[in-house]
Amino acid sequence: MPDIRVGPNRPSAPPGPPQPVFCDESGMTGNDLLDANQAFFTFAGVAMSFERAEEVVRRLLRDHRLQGNELKGKNLVKSASGRRAIASLISEARDEVHLVVHHKKYAWSRKIQSVN
C-alpha cells in the first residue's frame, strides 16, 4: 500500500483506525430546484467515533427527557425540549460538524448556463 501524504509535516499514515463520518442531507427535491417550500439544500457531516456518538445521543436523550433512541430533527423541532436538545447538540459537537447550505435558485441558474 502506498504512503498517504497530505502535507509536508504530516505522517505517512494516519494514526489509529479510520474516523467514521456520519452524513445526512435535507431539502432534496430532485430537478425541482425552484420549489418554494424547499429553497435550500443542506448537507452535513459529523466526524466522531461510534462511542462518542452513542455517548452524545444517550446524554441528550437523558438530559432532555426525549423518547426513543434516535434523534430525528423533524421530531425535535416540534417541542421546546427538542429544540433545547438541538442547541445542546450544536454546542457540544460544533468542532466535529461540517455543514454546507446551497440556495437552489443559484444551482438552477448554473444549470441554464451550462446548457448554453
Secondary structure as the mmCIF struct_conf table of DSSP 4:
data_model
#
loop_
_struct_conf.conf_type_id
_struct_conf.id
_struct_conf.beg_label_comp_id
_struct_conf.beg_label_asym_id
_struct_conf.beg_label_seq_id
_struct_conf.end_label_comp_id
_struct_conf.end_label_asym_id
_struct_conf.end_label_seq_id
HELX_LH_PP_P HELX_LH_PP_P1 PRO A 2 ILE A 4
BEND BEND1 VAL A 6 GLY A 7
TURN_TY1_P TURN_TY1_P1 PRO A 8 ASN A 9
BEND BEND2 ARG A 10 ARG A 10
BEND BEND3 SER A 12 ALA A 13
BEND BEND4 PRO A 15 PRO A 17
HELX_LH_PP_P HELX_LH_PP_P2 PRO A 18 PRO A 20
STRN STRN1 VAL A 21 SER A 26
TURN_TY1_P TURN_TY1_P2 GLY A 30 ASN A 31
TURN_TY1_P TURN_TY1_P3 LEU A 33 LEU A 34
TURN_TY1_P TURN_TY1_P4 ALA A 36 ASN A 37
STRN STRN2 PHE A 40 ALA A 47
HELX_RH_AL_P HELX_RH_AL_P1 PHE A 50 ASP A 63
TURN_TY1_P TURN_TY1_P5 HIS A 64 ARG A 65
BEND BEND5 GLY A 68 GLU A 70
HELX_RH_AL_P HELX_RH_AL_P2 GLY A 73 LEU A 76
TURN_TY1_P TURN_TY1_P6 VAL A 77 LYS A 78
BEND BEND6 SER A 79 SER A 79
HELX_RH_AL_P HELX_RH_AL_P3 ALA A 80 ALA A 93
HELX_RH_3T_P HELX_RH_3T_P1 ARG A 94 GLU A 96
STRN STRN3 VAL A 97 HIS A 103
HELX_RH_AL_P HELX_RH_AL_P4 LYS A 104 VAL A 115
#
